Amino acid sequence: MVVLMACVACVLAMLSISFVGFFYMLVTGDALSWTYSLARLFIPWIGMLSITVAFHDGEHVAMNLLARVLPAAMVTMLRYASLAAVAVFAGLLLWFGWQFFASTTQFYMVSDQIQIHGRWVAACVPFSGAILLVHLVNGTAILEPPVTDLEETVSEDMSPSGPGLG
């Protein structure tokens, strides 16, 4: 939930910066040169953090159609293999992302007065890798097959207290 709120905060920051530039242009007729450059520095954060939110919610690459036709033992094995692949990916994000973050020395020139260190953007990579690893540690629920709305409706209809019996 915290990561989702951080994504929302980044989107709101981007929108706020863009609206400031828009209203400044309406009032003065001149454009602010820094609004676009500053707003786009939030895009990597939104993208990387969204990966972790999607993974936590089970919206990562899951081959549900294939899982329906394979035997249950094979599906379980593929889910573990998927988690292992995500663990490797998260570890690489953390390892190489930290090196990228630590070695970044450049500044983004947003305007003549505004300079943002490149570490602001680079920090999203190891941060997202760490969050993915936390989700994996807490990820036994990810191994459960996703329940579709149709399956929920069918299971409710077939329960002893289903519709018509109540």
C-alpha positions as CSV (number, residue, x, y, z in Angstrom):
1,M,0.0,0.0,0.0
2,V,2.9,2.3,0.8
3,V,4.5,1.7,-2.6
4,L,1.1,2.3,-4.3
5,M,0.8,5.6,-2.5
6,A,4.3,6.6,-3.5
7,C,3.3,5.9,-7.2
8,V,0.2,8.1,-6.7
9,A,2.4,10.8,-5.1
10,C,4.8,10.7,-8.1
11,V,1.9,11.0,-10.6
12,L,0.4,13.9,-8.6
13,A,3.8,15.6,-8.5
14,M,4.1,15.3,-12.3
15,L,0.5,16.6,-12.8
16,S,1.1,19.5,-10.4
17,I,4.3,20.5,-12.1
18,S,2.6,20.3,-15.5
19,F,-0.4,22.3,-14.3
20,V,1.9,25.0,-12.9
21,G,3.5,25.3,-16.4
22,F,0.1,25.3,-18.1
23,F,-1.4,28.0,-15.9
24,Y,1.8,30.1,-16.0
25,M,1.5,30.0,-19.8
26,L,-2.2,31.0,-19.7
27,V,-1.5,33.9,-17.4
28,T,1.7,35.3,-18.9
29,G,1.7,33.9,-22.4
30,D,5.3,32.6,-21.8
31,A,6.3,29.0,-21.1
32,L,8.4,27.9,-18.2
33,S,11.4,26.1,-19.5
34,W,11.8,23.7,-16.5
35,T,8.3,22.1,-16.1
36,Y,8.7,19.4,-18.6
37,S,12.2,18.5,-17.6
38,L,11.3,18.3,-13.9
39,A,8.1,16.4,-14.4
40,R,9.8,13.7,-16.5
41,L,12.2,12.8,-13.7
42,F,9.3,11.1,-11.9
43,I,8.6,8.7,-14.8
44,P,11.3,6.1,-13.9
45,W,10.0,6.0,-10.3
46,I,6.5,5.5,-11.4
47,G,7.5,2.7,-13.8
48,M,9.8,0.8,-11.5
49,L,7.5,1.1,-8.5
50,S,4.6,0.0,-10.6
51,I,6.4,-3.3,-11.3
52,T,6.4,-4.1,-7.7
53,V,2.8,-3.2,-7.2
54,A,1.8,-5.4,-10.2
55,F,3.9,-8.3,-8.9
56,H,2.4,-8.1,-5.4
57,D,-1.2,-8.0,-6.8
58,G,-0.5,-11.1,-9.0
59,E,-0.6,-9.1,-12.2
60,H,2.9,-10.1,-13.3
61,V,3.5,-12.4,-16.2
62,A,1.3,-15.3,-15.3
63,M,0.4,-17.9,-17.9
64,N,-3.1,-18.6,-16.7
65,L,-4.3,-20.1,-20.0
66,L,-1.3,-22.6,-19.9
67,A,-1.9,-23.2,-16.2
68,R,-5.5,-24.4,-17.0
69,V,-4.4,-27.1,-19.4
70,L,-1.4,-28.5,-17.5
71,P,-1.5,-30.9,-14.6
72,A,-1.5,-29.4,-11.1
73,A,2.0,-30.7,-10.3
74,M,3.4,-29.0,-13.4
75,V,1.6,-25.7,-12.6
76,T,3.0,-25.7,-9.1
77,M,6.5,-26.4,-10.5
78,L,6.1,-23.5,-13.0
79,R,5.0,-21.1,-10.3
80,Y,8.1,-21.9,-8.3
81,A,10.2,-21.5,-11.4
82,S,8.5,-18.1,-12.0
83,L,9.2,-17.0,-8.5
84,A,12.9,-18.1,-8.9
85,A,13.2,-16.1,-12.1
86,V,11.6,-13.0,-10.4
87,A,14.1,-13.5,-7.5
88,V,17.0,-13.5,-9.9
89,F,15.6,-10.4,-11.6
90,A,15.1,-8.6,-8.2
91,G,18.6,-9.5,-7.1
92,L,20.1,-8.2,-10.3
93,L,18.1,-5.0,-9.9
94,L,19.4,-4.6,-6.4
95,W,23.0,-5.5,-7.2
96,F,23.5,-3.6,-10.4
97,G,21.1,-0.9,-9.5
98,W,23.1,-0.1,-6.4
99,Q,26.3,0.1,-8.4
100,F,24.5,2.3,-10.9
101,F,23.2,4.5,-8.0
102,A,26.6,4.7,-6.3
103,S,28.5,5.5,-9.5
104,T,26.2,8.2,-10.8
105,T,27.8,11.6,-10.8
106,Q,25.9,13.6,-13.3
107,F,23.3,16.3,-12.7
108,Y,20.1,16.8,-14.7
109,M,20.0,20.5,-15.7
110,V,16.3,21.2,-15.3
111,S,16.9,24.9,-15.7
112,D,19.7,27.4,-15.1
113,Q,18.9,27.4,-11.4
114,I,17.5,23.9,-10.9
115,Q,19.9,20.9,-10.9
116,I,18.8,17.5,-9.9
117,H,21.4,14.9,-9.1
118,G,21.3,11.7,-11.2
119,R,21.1,9.6,-8.1
120,W,17.4,10.7,-7.8
121,V,16.6,8.7,-10.9
122,A,19.1,5.9,-10.3
123,A,17.8,5.2,-6.8
124,C,14.6,3.8,-8.2
125,V,16.4,0.7,-9.6
126,P,17.8,-0.8,-6.4
127,F,14.8,0.4,-4.4
128,S,12.4,-1.5,-6.7
129,G,14.7,-4.6,-6.5
130,A,14.6,-4.5,-2.7
131,I,10.8,-4.2,-2.7
132,L,10.5,-7.1,-5.1
133,L,12.6,-9.2,-2.8
134,V,10.4,-8.2,0.2
135,H,7.4,-9.4,-1.8
136,L,9.1,-12.6,-2.6
137,V,9.9,-13.3,1.1
138,N,6.3,-12.7,1.9
139,G,5.2,-14.3,-1.4
140,T,3.7,-17.7,-0.6
141,A,0.3,-16.3,-1.5
142,I,1.7,-15.6,-4.9
143,L,2.0,-19.3,-5.5
144,E,-1.8,-19.7,-5.2
145,P,-3.6,-19.8,-8.5
146,P,-5.5,-16.6,-9.2
147,V,-9.3,-16.9,-8.5
148,T,-11.3,-15.4,-11.3
149,D,-14.7,-13.7,-10.9
150,L,-16.3,-16.6,-12.7
151,E,-14.9,-19.2,-10.3
152,E,-16.0,-17.1,-7.3
153,T,-19.6,-16.9,-8.7
154,V,-19.7,-20.7,-9.5
155,S,-18.3,-21.6,-6.0
156,E,-20.9,-19.4,-4.3
157,D,-23.7,-20.9,-6.4
158,M,-22.7,-24.4,-5.6
159,S,-22.3,-23.8,-1.8
160,P,-24.9,-25.3,0.6
161,S,-26.2,-21.9,1.3
162,G,-26.1,-20.8,-2.3
163,P,-28.9,-18.9,-4.1
164,G,-32.3,-20.5,-3.8
165,L,-31.5,-22.4,-0.7
166,G,-31.3,-19.5,1.7
